[in-house]
Amino acid sequence: MDHLVATLHESGHLEDLTYGTGDYTEELAGPYAVIDRYHQQAHDLVRDMVAEAARALGEPTERTPDARVQASWLLPDRTISVRVTQADKECPIEVCVWLLPPGITAYALGL
């Protein structure tokens, strides 16, 4: 399926953190606290993007209950989806936006 995807935010690879070596401090007591912070930052970014986009596109047609993980606008000529993704536990946490054919969401395609 033809689509365009853009990564708007990326946390960086988490491999070092998952093995206990990485940028954590006394305030963030360990690698999983840092990973949780990265997830929170990504979710906050999606929430803010959804609020901003809603001003131009209207409320999303589909979204997770708190609009922090995924939202889609099913428009007559295209679908716009924004969501938090992570390929596996060592890969970056990303915020991506997809432009898709009408009626198809990134979530439905497993993207």
N, C-alpha and C positions, 0 to 999 in steps of 0.2 A: 504494500500500500504506500503510495507516495505521501510523504509528509515532511515537514520541516521542524527540526527541534533545535532549540538554543538553550544552552546552560547559562543561567543568569547568576548563579552563586554556587560555589564549590568549597567544601570544608577542607580539602586536602586529604591525602591518603591516611588511613587510620591504622596501618600495619604496625607502626612503632607503638602507638597507644595500646593496641590489643595485646602486644607483647610486654607491656609495662615499661616501655622507655618512650618518653615523649614530653610534650610541653605541658606538664601539670605541676601545680604548685601546692603549697600548704592549704590554700583556700579551696582548691579543687583536689581533694584528697587522693585521687587516683585516676587512672585512664578512663574508667567508665563515667566518672563525673564530667570529664572533658567531652566525651562522646555525647553524653546527655545534653551538655551545653550547646554543642554543634547542632544537635537535633532541634533544640529549642530555638536557636537562631534561625534555622531554616524554616521552621513552622511559623515564627513571627514574621519572617519576610513574606511568606505566602499569604498570611492573613492580611498584611499591609497591601500587598499587590492586589489581592481580591477586592479590598475596599476601594483602592484607587481605580481599578478597572471597572468596577460596578458603576462608577460615576459616568463612564462613557458607554459601557455596554449593557448596563442594567444588571440586576442580580444574576448570579450564575444559574444556569439551568440545572446543573448537577453539582453537588459538593458534599464533602464530609460534614458531619454535623457542626463542627466549629470552624469550618473553612480554613483550617490551618495546614491541612495535608494535601488536599486536592480540590480543584474547582474547574468546571468547564462551562463554556458558553456555546450552546448549539445555535448558531446563526444560520440564516437561510443559505448563505453561500460558502460557509466554512465553520469549522469548530475550533475554538481556542481553548486549550487545556493548560493549566499550570498545576504543578505538584512537586512534592518532595520525593526524591528517589534515592535508592542506594542499592547498587548491584549485589554486594555482599558485605559482610561485617568489616572487612578491611578496606573497602573502596570508599571514596569520598561520599559524603552526604551532599546531594545536589538539589537545587531548585531549577526546574526546567519548564519551558513553555513549548507547546506543540501547536502548529497550525496543521489542521487535518481537513479532509473532505467533510462536507456537511453530514451531520448525524453520527459521526464516529468520534469516540473519545479516546485519549491516550490510555486510560484505564481499561477500556473495553478491548484494546489491542494488546494489552499486557506490556505496554511501554513504560 
